[in-house]
Amino acid sequence: MSGSERHAIERRLARIEGHIHAVHTMAHEGRSYPDLVHQIAAIRASLDAVVQAIVDDLVHHGLRAAGSKAELAPVIEELGEVVASAL
C-alpha cells in the first residue's frame, strides 16, 4: 500500500472512530433505538467501504507487482485470506 493510500485509509478510520464516539454519546444521552441503529448501520457501511478500499489496493498492487504465475500465487492466497476474514 502506498503512503497516500495508507493515509486515505487512516483518515477514513479516524472519521469512523469519531462517528463511533458520537453514537456512544447518543446512547449515553438516551437517544432512541432507531436513531442509534441508523447511525450504527452508517458506521458498518463506512467500515465495509474501508475493507473494499484495502482489497482494491491489494488487488491493484499485487497484480502489478506479480511478474509471473509463480509470483501471483502468494498474492491470490493473501487476497483470499483478506476477503475470507472480512466475511
JOJOLIN-V668420 format. One record per run of one state. SS is the DSSP state (h for helix, s for strand, l for the rest). FROM is the first residue (numbers start at 1). TO is the last residue. Records with the same first field share a line. If there is no record, write none. Layout:
SS=FROM-TO ; FROM-TO
//
This chain:
l=1-2 ; 29-32 ; 66-68 ; 87-87
h=3-28 ; 33-65 ; 69-86
//
